[in-house]
Amino acid sequence: MKRILIYIIFSAFLQPFTKATSYDPLFHTDSIFDKRIKTVRIHREEWNLSYPIIRLNSSDRLAFYFDLLDDHPETYYYTFIHCNKDWQKSDLFTSDYLEGFSYEEISDYRPSFNTTRSYFHYRLIFPEERLKPLLSGNYILYVYPYDKPAAPVITRRFMISEDAAGIDISVHRPQTEDSKHEKQQVDFTVNIAGLGIIDPFRNIYSFILQNGRWNNAKMNLKPDVYGSDELKYTSLSDRNIFRGGNEYRYFDIRSIKRPGENIERIDYRAPEYHVLLLPSNSREFRPYFYSKDFNGKYFIAVQEGRDPDTDADYLYVYFTLSLPEKPGAGKMFVSGLLADWTFGEENRMLYNPGSKQYECTMLLKQGWYNYEYVFINRDVKEGISSRFEGSHSETENDYHILVYYRNPRERYDRLLATGSINTLNKMAY
């Protein structure tokens, strides 16, 4: 009976969106719409620090997790939305890209154990036989309460690749004098031999992601040299050049009994724990120093428990960045996957003129975290971390190449292939 009711409600919701239409663009981003939901993660199954990319018609699966900070569980369902290369809804019917049911329940959830803050931990491994994507491309994982399909609580991006083309990638310093010490150039060649691509210059679009981020992606790149078999991307002015940035700052809150790395102290103020990080200072003019990091990501772990999914507690973490004065008109943020690479009120820092520092408090689950400080000038969308973090051509980063193909006879963008490289080991992974 419950499933019949869900079908009726979901069908009513789905009908106006069966093909591409205009609706909230936030639905196409990594967003959380319910403040009770925290620690949303999506990655390759059993590979916590990987990126959400799998191969079409393979055994690859993705793991998706989140916590509901509440004393009682709620019933959530999920579906997939196919998007074009620019993350707008594709001009497809649901039946064109989904096999099986149009939605499914997230039935795997467990309560927290022995934590100061109660929560329920939800887990989903997909694709499943009952709900499986049929096409390559960009997808949105769309999670909603069982009775409110038009009001998502979580949206998450993931990609399915055909793995049909070969991609050779190299990363090096740019040749220009003003860029070679602080930036990285990503060159790549795409082998499309034997794929029957129609007008590759017009219909193939390549993207470059740095550390899995979309907020500084290089998008819709065209090759500077092309033929029927190869596309070369080497001399694209600054379109394939990134700021190298710096190795990410980090802290360890796996234990509530003894401070981990970069923790000044841990206080228990009933009913919760409060963690004060060591004060931060600007790194803008400091020389490069290598330290191993997770390229802005985090992983959940706990020392006083067995299962980090349900035994890790939530702690208030206090960030401070010492600056003698405000750096002008703009806003400062704590940035990284801990904030979904977004710039919102939860990770915005406020300047305290008395202590001459920026301050921010975030509620985070126990684990090991990377982060950086990003300043966004007024009326500028992209933040600049190099202003207080520095930027170096030696910095270790991950780069992903995404190659999309729009066949003129089809109504969607295929993800033809993906490739990746790490600047430290120069190896694809």
N, C-alpha and C positions, 0 to 999 in steps of 0.2 A: 504494500500500500504506500509506504514511504517513497519507494523508488518511482511509483506512478505519479505521485504528487510532484516529485523533483522533476520528472520528465515534462510535465505540463508547464511548470514554472520556467524551466530552462528553455523549452521550446518557444515560449512566449518571448523570452529575452533574446534568443538567438535569431529569431526570424528577421528583425530589422537589420541585423549585423551579419546575415548569411554571406553577403558579399561586401566589398569594401565600402565604407561609409565614414562619416566624420563622427568621432566620439572622443572622449577625454584622451588627449595624447599621453597623459601620465600612464595610461594602461600599457603603453609600449616601452616603458622604461623599467628599471629595477626600483620598484616603489613599495612602500608599506603604508597602508591606509588605515590601520588600526594601531593605536599607540600601545596596546597591550602586547603586541607581537614584537619579538626581539630575536636577534641572532639568526637571521635568515641566511642559509648557505645553499649553494648549488655547485656541484663539481662532479667529475667522473667518479663512478662508484669505486670505493676503496682507494681513492687517491685525493686526499683532503685538500691539497694545495694546487690542484689542477684547474683547468678552465672548462666551462660548460660547452664543450664541443664533442660530438660523437659522429660516427660514420653511419651512413644510410645502409639499411639492410645488413647490419652487423650485430654482434652480440654485445656491443658497447651499451652501457646504461649510465644514467645520471642519478646521483643521490641528492635529495632535496630535504632540508631540515628547517624547522623553526620552532620557537617556543611561544606559547600563549601564557602570559603572566596573569594567571587567574586561579581561583580556588576550584573552579569547575571547568571541565572540558566543553568544547563546542564542536559541532559537526561541520566539517568543511569538505567541499567538493573542488575538483579541478578540471580544467580543460586546456586545450592548446589553441593558440591563434597564430596562423601563418602570416608572416610579414614580408614585405619586400626588403631590398638591401638597405633602405633608409628607415626601416622600422615603422613603416606605415602598413596598415592592414592590406593584405593581398586581395586581388580581385578574383577570389576563389570561393566556391561553396565549401562548407565544412566537409561534405562527403568527398570532395576532391583530394583532401589532404589528410583525412583521418579514417582509420580502419577500426571497426568495432563500434563501441558506444561513443557518444559525443562528450561524455563527462564521466567521472568516477569519484567515489568517495575516498578521502584520505583516512583510512581506517587504523593505521598503525600510530598509536600515541600512548604515552606513559606519563604518570605523574612524577614530579621531582621527589627526591628522597633526602631528608635530613638537611634541608636548606632553609635559610632565613626567609626567603621569598618563595612562595608556592608558584609552580608553573607546570604546564603540560608540554612535553616534548613530542613533536609530530615528525614523522619520517615517511618519505615516499621514494621508492626506487622505480624508475621508468626508463624506457617505454615498457608497458605491459601488453599482454596479448589482447586484453579487453579494450585497450585504448592506445593505438599505435600510429605515429605519423607515417605517411606514405611518401612524402616528397622531401627533397633537400631544401635548405634555406634557413631563414631566420624564424624563430618561434618565440612566442610569449607563453610561459606557464602562468595560467590565470587561476587564482585560488579565491574562493568565495564562500560565504555561509550558505548552508543548504537551502534557505528560503529567500536569499537575496542575490541571485545570479548577476544582477546589474551593478552590484556594489562589491567589487573585489576587495580583499584584505591584503593580498600580496600579488605582485606581478614580477616575473623574473625572465630575463632573456636567456635563450640557449640557441645553439646552432647545430644543424645536421648537414654534414658534408658528403658529397658523392665520392670524394677522394679519387677523382678521375684524371687530374692533371698533376704533373710533377712541378715542384717549386724549389728552386735553388736560391738561397738567401745568404747575404753577407752583410756585416755591420762594420763600419769603419769611421774614422774621423772625417768630417767634411774638409775639403781643400781650402775653403775660404778662410782668410786670416781671422775674421771676426767670429768664426764659429768653431774652429778646430779644437779649441781647448774645453769647450763647454757643451758641445752638441754631438749627436750620433747620426750618421747617415745609413739608411737601410736600403740596399740595392737588392733586386731580386729578378729572376727570370722564370716565366711560366711556360712550360712545355705543353702545347695543346695538340700535338701531332696525332692524327687519326681520330679526332673527336668530332669532325664535321662541323666545326663552329662557323656560323654565318656571320661575316663581317666582324671579325674579332675586335677591331679598334672601336667600332661603334657600340657593340653589344656586350663587351666584357668590362667589368668595373672591379678594380682592386682596392682593398682597404688595408691599412696598417694599424694595428693596436699595440700600444706599449703597456705591458703588464696587465693586459686584459681590460684596460679602461676604454670607455667610449667617449669620455669628455675631452680627450685630446687626440682622438683618432684622425688619421689622414684618410679621407674618404673620396671615392669615385675617381681614383687615379687612372690616367691613361698612359700607355707605354710610350717611350720616346723612340723605340725601335720595335717594329713588329713585322711579322710575316704570317704565313699560313701555319707554321709549326711552333714559333716562339714569340713571346712578348717580353721585351726587356725594359725594366724600370731602373734607370741609373741616373739620368741627368734631368731631374724634375724640379730644378731650382730648389726651393725650400720645402717642396711638398712631400719629400721623403726624408726630411730632417727633423729630429726631435731634440729637445733639451735633454741632456743626459740625466739631469737631476742629481740626487745624492742617494747614498744608501739610506734606507728608512730608519727613523728612530724606532725604538722598541722598548717594551716592558713586559715583565713576567708576573702575572697574578694567579699562578697555579696554586699557590698556598695562601691561606689566611692566617697561618701560625707564624710564619717568618717571611720577611720581605724578600721578594725576588729581585732580579736585576732591574736597576733604575727605579726602584721603589724607595721613597724616603721613610714612610711609616704606614702601618695599617692600624686603624682605630675601629673599635666596635662601639657604635652608638646605637643602642637598641632602637629598632629591631634589626639593624643592618650594619654591614661593614663599609668603611670608608677608606679609600686608598689614595694617598698623596704621592704623586710622582716626584722624582727629583726635579728641581727647577731646570727649565730649558733656556738656552741662549741661542742667538742667531749664529748660523754656520756660513753665512753668505761669503765671507772673505777667508775662510779657513781652507787649507790645502786638503786635497782628497785623501781620505783614509778608508781602506776597504774594511767592511765588516759584513758578515753573512747575514742576510735578511730573507724575508718572504715576499719581497717586491710589493709591499703594501697590504698583504693579506694577514690573516690570523688563523690560529687553530685553537679549538677548545680542548682544555686539559685540566685535570685536578689532581693534586697530590694527596689530599685527605679524603679520597673516595675511590671507588672501583670503576664506575661508569661515568665518564665525563658528560654524556648526554643528559643524565638525570641527577647526578651528584654534584655537578659544578654549580656554585652559587652565583648570584648576581651581586655586584659590588658597585658602589659609587666611586668613580675614578676622577681625580682632580688633576687637570693639566694647567701648567703655567708657562708662559713664554715672556722672559724679561726683555723689555725694551724701554729705553729712557723716555720715549715719547711716542705718541700715535704716528704711524707712517703716512698720514694723509687721509683723504676721503676714500673709504672702502671698508671692507669687512675681512676679519681674520677667522679661519676655520681650522679645526682638527680634521685632517683628511686621510682617507684610506678606505679599505674595504670595511673597516669597523663602522663607517658611515655610508656604505654603499657608493663611495666616490661621489656623493652628493654634497651640496652646500645648503643646509637647512638650519633651523633654529636649534635643533638638538646638538649640533656640533659647532655652532658658532661661538667664538670667543669674544668676551667683552673686556674692554680696557679698564683697569683699575688705576687711576692716577695716583692714589695714595701709595700703592706698592710698586707702581711703574711696571706693570706687567699685564699681559692678556691672560684671562682665566676662563676655564670651561669645565663643566662637570658632566660626565656621561655615565649612564648605567650600562655596565658591560658584564658579560658572563666570564667566569674564570678561564684563563688560557694564556696564550702568548700572542702579543699584538705588535704589528707594525703600524706606524703612522707618520705623518709629516704635517707641517704647518703651511697653509696656503692663504695668501692674501689676494682678495679680489677687488680691484679698483672699481669705483662707481661706474655703472653702465657698461661694465665688461663682463662677459659671460664666463670666459675661461680664466681660472685662477693661475697665479704665478707662484710656484713654490720656491724658485731659485732666489727670490728676493730675501728670504730668510733661511733657506736650506743650502744655497749654493748649487751650482750645476757643473758637472765634469764629464768629459768624454770617456773617462775610464769607468764610470759607474756601471755596475752589473744590472742589466735589465732583460726582461723577456720581450720578444716581439712576435706577433702573429700576423701572417698574411692571409687575407680572405679574398677569394677570387669568385665573383658572381658572374653569371651569364644569363642574359635575357634573350631567349629565343623569340624572334618576332612572331612565331606561330603559337607561342604559349602565353599564359596570363600571369606568370609569376617569375621571380628571380631565383634561379637555381644557384646553390652554393657549390660551385664546381670543384673546389679544392681549398684546403687550408695548409699552411706551413708555419713552422715556428723555429725560433733560434734563441739561444741564450748568449748574451755578449761575453760572458766569462769563459765558457768552454767552447763557444763557437759551434755548438752541436744542436741539431734539431732534436725535438723531444715530443 
